[in-house]
């Protein structure tokens, strides 16, 4: 078929553990992930780190046959400054949105819906 990616795209759920993406993401956040989707600079991706740990990181730039990824919290976690670029096969998918929990501003005014790519 023309225009169909060779990589199978499917939707999945990821649960955040740790503080490396704080303040963007909190421990326990649930994320909708599009597996096999191409990374977009500035957006969040799910990667397999060199030690085998699955992690959510921010795609920064394409570098050779992989992606330079960063953490949002400079005081926690590991990113490409420690391990280099993440090879393409280890970039598993792109985060589409945070599903749960909803975030609120103030005490009574709900934040704009988190169901768009702009939220992460």
C-alpha positions in Angstrom: 0.0 0.0 0.0 1.2 3.5 -0.8 1.8 5.8 2.2 1.6 3.0 4.8 4.6 2.8 7.2 6.5 -0.4 7.4 6.5 -0.1 11.1 3.3 -1.2 12.8 1.6 1.6 14.6 -0.4 0.8 17.6 -1.6 2.8 20.7 -0.4 1.9 24.1 -0.3 3.2 27.7 2.8 4.2 29.6 3.0 4.9 33.3 5.6 7.5 34.5 8.0 6.4 37.3 10.5 8.8 38.8 11.2 12.5 38.5 13.4 12.9 35.4 10.6 14.6 33.4 9.4 16.9 36.3 7.7 19.4 36.1 6.2 18.3 32.7 5.3 14.8 34.1 4.8 13.5 37.6 5.3 10.1 39.0 2.2 8.1 38.3 1.0 10.0 35.2 -0.6 7.8 32.5 0.5 8.6 28.9 -1.0 7.6 25.6 1.8 6.4 23.3 1.7 5.9 19.5 4.2 3.0 19.0 6.2 3.2 15.8 5.5 6.9 15.3 8.4 9.1 14.2 9.9 11.3 16.8 9.4 15.1 16.5 12.0 17.4 18.0 10.6 19.0 21.2 8.0 16.2 21.8 8.2 13.3 24.2 9.1 9.8 23.2 9.4 6.4 24.9 12.9 4.9 24.5 14.8 1.9 25.7 17.9 3.2 27.4 21.2 1.3 27.0 20.7 -0.4 30.3 17.3 -1.8 29.1 15.1 0.6 31.1 12.1 2.0 29.3 12.0 5.8 29.7 10.1 8.9 28.6 12.4 11.6 27.3 12.2 14.7 25.2 13.4 14.2 21.6 15.9 17.0 20.9 17.5 16.3 17.5 18.4 13.7 15.0 22.0 12.6 15.4 23.4 10.0 13.0 21.4 6.8 13.2 19.6 7.9 16.4 18.0 10.6 18.5 19.5 12.9 21.2 17.1 12.8 24.1 16.9 14.9 27.2 15.2 14.9 30.6 13.3 18.0 31.7 14.6 17.8 35.3 18.3 18.7 35.4 18.7 17.2 38.8 17.2 13.7 38.2 17.7 10.9 35.8 19.8 10.0 32.7 19.7 11.3 29.2 21.9 11.6 26.1 24.5 13.7 27.9 25.3 10.5 29.8 24.7 7.7 27.2 24.8 9.4 23.8 22.2 9.3 21.1 19.6 6.6 21.3 19.6 4.4 18.2 16.5 4.4 16.0 15.3 0.9 16.9 15.3 1.9 20.6 13.0 4.8 20.0 9.7 2.9 20.5 7.0 5.6 20.1 5.8 9.1 20.5 3.8 10.3 23.5 0.5 11.7 22.2 -1.0 13.0 25.5 -1.3 12.6 29.3 -4.5 10.7 30.1 -4.5 10.7 33.8 -4.5 12.5 36.2 -6.0 15.7 34.9 -4.1 18.8 36.0 -5.8 21.8 37.5 -4.9 25.5 37.9 -6.1 27.1 41.1 -8.8 25.3 43.0 -11.8 25.3 40.7 -10.8 26.0 37.2 -9.9 22.9 35.1 -7.0 23.1 32.7 -7.6 22.8 29.0 -8.1 19.2 28.0 -4.9 17.1 27.7 -6.0 15.2 24.6 -3.7 17.0 22.1 -0.1 16.7 21.1 0.6 20.2 22.5 0.1 19.1 26.1 3.4 17.2 26.3 
